[in-house]
């Protein structure tokens, strides 16, 4: 079963964006039998909040993949709403300034 194999991993696999999408799907599981898997998936996602491919694939706060809004400053991170953005700001702000500076310095 794919669920069990993904959760054995303590990190996102080589294809970072695809791995983040899989973990995001796991983070959305509401079946109580998989609560520990869901929490583990969220922890792995949040521990990789400094990777552009991860923050661009899903809401780093809850794993949502639909109706995401981009961070206005860095234009990389995506959040499902204000609650997740506020929850993840202490983690995201470290990367946000760096990514925003890189975006501003990029030639057009």
C-alpha positions as CSV (number, residue, x, y, z in Angstrom):
1,X,0.0,0.0,0.0
2,X,1.4,3.4,-1.0
3,X,0.3,5.0,2.2
4,X,2.5,2.9,4.4
5,X,5.5,3.1,2.1
6,X,5.5,6.9,1.9
7,X,5.1,7.3,5.7
8,X,8.2,5.1,6.4
9,X,10.2,7.8,4.7
10,X,11.4,10.6,7.0
11,X,12.1,12.9,4.2
12,X,10.6,14.0,0.9
13,X,11.8,11.8,-2.0
14,X,14.0,12.8,-4.9
15,X,11.1,14.3,-6.9
16,X,10.4,16.9,-4.3
17,X,7.3,18.4,-5.8
18,X,5.6,15.1,-6.4
19,X,6.6,13.9,-2.9
20,X,5.1,17.1,-1.4
21,X,1.8,16.5,-3.3
22,X,1.6,12.9,-2.0
23,X,2.3,14.1,1.6
24,X,-0.3,16.8,1.2
25,X,-2.9,14.2,0.2
26,X,-2.0,12.2,3.3
27,X,-2.3,15.3,5.4
28,X,-5.9,15.7,4.2
29,X,-7.0,12.2,5.3
30,X,-9.8,12.5,7.8
31,X,-10.1,8.8,8.6
32,X,-9.3,8.5,12.3
33,X,-7.4,5.2,11.7
34,X,-4.8,7.3,9.9
35,X,-4.5,10.2,12.3
36,X,-0.8,9.4,13.2
37,X,0.0,9.1,9.5
38,X,-1.7,12.5,8.8
39,X,0.3,14.1,11.6
40,X,3.5,12.6,10.4
41,X,2.8,13.8,6.8
42,X,2.2,17.3,8.1
43,X,5.4,17.2,10.1
44,X,7.5,16.2,7.1
45,X,5.9,18.9,5.0
46,X,6.5,21.5,7.6
47,X,10.1,20.4,8.1
48,X,10.7,21.1,4.4
49,X,9.1,24.5,4.4
50,X,12.4,26.0,3.2
51,X,12.2,24.2,-0.2
52,X,10.5,26.2,-3.0
53,X,9.2,23.0,-4.6
54,X,7.4,22.0,-1.4
55,X,5.9,25.4,-0.6
56,X,4.7,25.7,-4.2
57,X,2.9,22.4,-4.2
58,X,0.5,22.8,-1.3
59,X,-0.4,24.8,1.8
60,X,2.5,24.1,4.1
61,X,0.2,24.7,7.2
62,X,-2.4,22.0,6.5
63,X,-1.5,20.3,3.2
64,X,-4.4,21.7,1.2
65,X,-3.9,21.7,-2.6
66,X,-6.9,23.7,-3.8
67,X,-7.7,27.4,-3.7
68,X,-4.3,28.4,-2.6
69,X,-3.1,32.0,-2.3
70,X,0.5,33.0,-2.9
71,X,2.6,34.9,-0.4
72,X,2.5,38.5,-1.6
73,X,6.1,39.1,-0.6
74,X,8.1,36.1,-2.0
75,X,5.5,34.9,-4.5
76,X,6.6,31.3,-3.8
77,X,4.8,30.0,-0.7
78,X,1.1,29.1,-1.0
79,X,-1.4,29.0,1.8
80,X,-5.0,28.0,2.0
81,X,-6.0,31.0,4.2
82,X,-5.0,33.5,6.8
83,X,-4.9,30.9,9.7
84,X,-2.3,28.7,8.0
85,X,-0.3,31.7,6.9
86,X,-0.2,33.1,10.5
87,X,0.6,29.7,11.9
88,X,3.5,29.1,9.5
89,X,4.9,32.7,9.4
90,X,7.6,32.1,12.0
91,X,9.0,29.3,9.8
92,X,8.3,30.9,6.4
93,X,9.7,34.4,7.2
94,X,13.3,33.0,7.2
95,X,12.9,32.0,3.5
96,X,10.5,34.7,2.5
97,X,13.0,37.6,2.7
98,X,15.7,35.6,0.8
99,X,13.3,34.5,-1.9
100,X,11.8,38.0,-2.3
101,X,15.3,39.5,-2.7
102,X,16.2,36.8,-5.3
103,X,13.0,37.6,-7.2
104,X,13.7,41.3,-7.1
105,X,17.4,40.9,-8.3
106,X,16.4,38.6,-11.2
107,X,16.8,40.2,-14.6
108,X,13.5,40.7,-16.5
